[in-house]
């Protein structure tokens, strides 16, 4: 059978390396008039349009997005799909917010129908915001995991997720046991990891809600299945750190709890890390443990300012990605998340430029998850997940981007002023998965593909 070919034309932007650590031009790839060719869901060519046009198969005409910016699909390294319904719930501090909103909402996911409904809405929001890969918590209920992976499979999204492990300090309706949590997680991992584009993440919620026995079991499961990810929270809030110290008095600190139980290493993504010490950051770098920087939720709950320049210290650089942390996070948009990351860095006397921000949202996130050979780049051989950004999406964006002197300024304006409206289109495995401007079909939402005959992404 002939290969399924997708081709798009526009400004191409991606990263070949980490701009925090290497020369900014060496790390950055940009084609002013670029062509991206994809076959059977994989990128086969990316570069100058004139140089590559002869490689287009006969009869294939690229979809042209003039003046648009095409980047790898965004990678969200920390979110909670089960908290979609409680975004913008007032909370004084992290623990109060968990008690009053999060735990109440997550108990609803014992209902498989509710889980399926939220999973569908969650995936809609990802695509509307240009996110093609996400690492997310589910609930303690196994059916919440099945619902999300079933929806991700239907849409061919690359999602990583796991059942929350939680056997103390939470409502009875959300508690498992060390034994049942291990058995349920093992069954779900064997069912879903590597099934299509799905990845499983072993997911203790955070140290205060797991007994030593449960953390021991989680570490054992990861040793048995090192191909899985490990996803939890660390050092988000100063009160939380004190709580951990009281629960684990024999450990040297919050990170040492996870270290003691074998929960650090490549494939481990720890959300927040706002208050990690220098020694703890060094240990993360030494073990290959990544941190998800979640600026909108850290600001919303008043948890503190993550110092990205400390995390990327060349003496012990950590892998860092961006996370929306829905629902304490206030937007599904990684453009909006970049905006807040810039402000947080500025308050720490560090100028986070547009290249570094877009790196964190693409290749940086993929590296944090250990899947940079698959996503986060437009290099040939990577999966064809990409997003088309519209610099003229709103009147203000159009006016401001028209004055951009170069690609760096254009990206910066998109990060500061952009949101879901700036996402013109999202492609998943080479197929159009979201088209902002598609003609609705009978009131059921946008068409699932390019309207017949339309080759100009501007809609003209």
RAVENLIN-V54981 format. One record per backbone hydrogen bond with DSSP energy under -0.5 kcal/mol. CO is the residue of the C=O (numbers start at 0). NH is the residue of the N-H. If there is no record, write none. Layout:
BEGIN
co = {CO;CO}
nh = {NH;NH}
END
This chain:
BEGIN
co = {2;3;5;6;7;8;9;9;10;11;12;13;16;17;17;22;23;26;26;28;30;30;32;33;34;35;36;36;37;38;40;41;42;44;46;47;48;51;52;56;58;61;62;62;63;63;63;64;67;68;68;69;70;73;73;73;74;75;77;78;79;80;82;83;85;87;92;93;94;95;96;96;97;100;101;102;104;105;106;107;109;110;111;112;113;114;115;116;117;118;119;120;121;122;123;124;125;125;126;128;129;129;131;132;133;133;134;135;136;136;138;140;140;141;141;142;143;144;145;146;147;148;149;150;151;151;152;156;157;158;159;160;161;162;163;164;165;170;171;176;177;178;179;180;181;182;183;184;185;186;187;188;191;193;194;197;198;199;201;202;204;205;206;208;208;210;211;212;213;214;215;216;217;218;219;220;222;224;228;229;231;233;234;236;237;238;239;240;241;242;243;247;252;253;253;254;255;256;257;258;264;266;266;267;267;268;268;269;270;270;272;276;277;278;279;280;281;282;283;283;289;290;290;291;291;292;292;293;294;295;296;297;297;298;303;305;306;306;307;309;310;312;317;318;320;321;324;324;325;326;332;333;334;335;336;337;338;339;340;341;342;343;344;344;345;349;350;352;353;354;355;356;357;358;358;358;359;360;361;362;363;364;365;365;366;370;370;373;378;381;382;383;383;384;385;386;386;387;387;388;388;389;393;394;395;396;397;399;400;405;406;407;408;409;410;411;412;413;414;418;419;421;421;423;423;424;425;425;426;427;430;430;433;434;438;439;440;444;450;452;454;454;455}
nh = {4;39;37;62;35;64;11;33;69;30;71;28;18;20;21;26;27;15;16;13;11;33;48;9;46;7;43;44;5;41;383;38;380;36;34;51;52;54;55;59;60;63;8;64;65;456;457;67;10;70;388;12;386;75;131;132;76;134;324;136;82;83;85;86;88;89;96;97;98;99;100;101;102;104;105;106;107;108;109;110;111;114;115;116;117;118;119;120;121;122;123;124;125;126;127;128;128;130;129;333;73;131;157;75;135;159;78;161;80;81;163;143;144;144;145;146;147;148;149;150;151;152;153;154;155;156;155;158;133;198;135;200;137;202;165;204;175;173;174;180;181;182;183;184;185;186;187;188;189;190;191;192;194;195;197;193;160;228;230;164;232;208;209;166;167;214;215;216;217;218;219;220;221;222;223;224;225;227;201;268;270;272;274;240;241;242;243;244;245;246;247;250;256;256;257;258;259;260;262;261;267;229;268;269;289;231;270;291;233;272;275;280;281;282;283;284;285;286;287;288;269;292;320;271;293;294;322;297;298;299;300;302;303;301;305;307;309;310;311;312;317;315;319;290;292;76;327;328;79;87;336;337;338;339;340;341;342;343;344;345;346;347;347;349;348;351;352;356;357;358;359;360;361;361;363;364;321;74;365;366;367;368;369;370;369;373;374;382;381;42;384;385;429;72;426;70;388;423;424;68;390;392;397;398;399;400;401;402;403;409;410;411;412;413;414;415;416;417;338;421;422;389;423;435;436;387;432;433;385;430;427;432;425;437;446;441;443;440;453;454;63;456;458}
END
